[in-house]
Amino acid sequence: RRRWCRLPQTVDTFGFHLKLKHFALVLLFVSMTMGSVGFVLFSCFLSIYTLNQRRSSSSGGGSSRWKDGKVSGANIKGVGDLPKAPKGG
């Protein structure tokens, strides 16, 4: 059975790749702390950020973060994925 609307696994929230339940908690927190005006502003800025990310990747320059409507590329999942500190100094 095909679904009419397929939800993404993660949501790119200003560079943070959040699972849907964590994104829902962020939306709840924003609406509780900043009210309806803050929620609308957050939604507008997130939409502008997303459109800008997709437009910059479709221009063909550099490494593409968006592929087939999904974010691709390296994502730091733990402390072991961080770059090592330089020796000495």
N, C-alpha and C positions, 0 to 999 in steps of 0.2 A: 504494500500500500504506500503510495507516494504522499508526501506531505506537501501542502500548498506553500507553506512558509517554513524554511529551514533556518533555525537559529544558529548563530556562530558558537563555537566552543569558547572562544575568548573575545574580549572587547579591548581594543587599543584605546586606553584612556591616558592621553598625553604621554605616550611612551611606555606606560605600564600595561602589560597584558594581563587583564583580570578575567577570571572565570565569571560566568554569568551570575552566580550567587554573590560573589564579591562585588561585582559591578552594581547589583541591586542594592547591596548594603551601602555602597558609596552614594548612590542616588538617594536612598533613605536618609543618610547622614546629611547630605547637602540640603535636602528639603527641610529637615528638622532644624538645622542650624542657621540656614540663610533664608528660609521662607520661600514663598512662591517666586518672588523676583529673582532671588539667587539661583533657584532651580532653573528658571528660564535662561538666565545668563550662562550658567554652567552648560546647559544643553546647547545653546547657541555657539559658545566657544568650542565645545567638543565637536560640533558639526563642522565648524570652520576648520578646526585642526584636521579632522578626518578628510575633508575635501582637499585641503592643501597637501596632505600626505599622498593621496591618490593622484592628484594632479602632478606633483613633483616626480612621482615614480613613472607616470605615463609619458613624461617628456623624454624619457630614454636616457637620461644622464645618470651615471654612477650605478651604485648598487640599488636594485629595486626592492623595496620593502613590501609592495603589494603585488600579488600574483593571483589572478583569477578571483579577485575580490577578497582575498585573504592576506593577512600579514605574514610575510616570510622573513627568514633571516635568523641570526643568532639571538638567543634569549638567555640571559644569565639565570640559571635555576638554583644556584647555590654558591657558597663561598669558594668552592673548588674551581668554578668557572671564571673567577676574577683573575685579572693579570697579576703576575707575581711582582713584588716590590724589587727595585734594583738593588743589587748587592753593593756593599760599601757605602761610603759617603755619610 
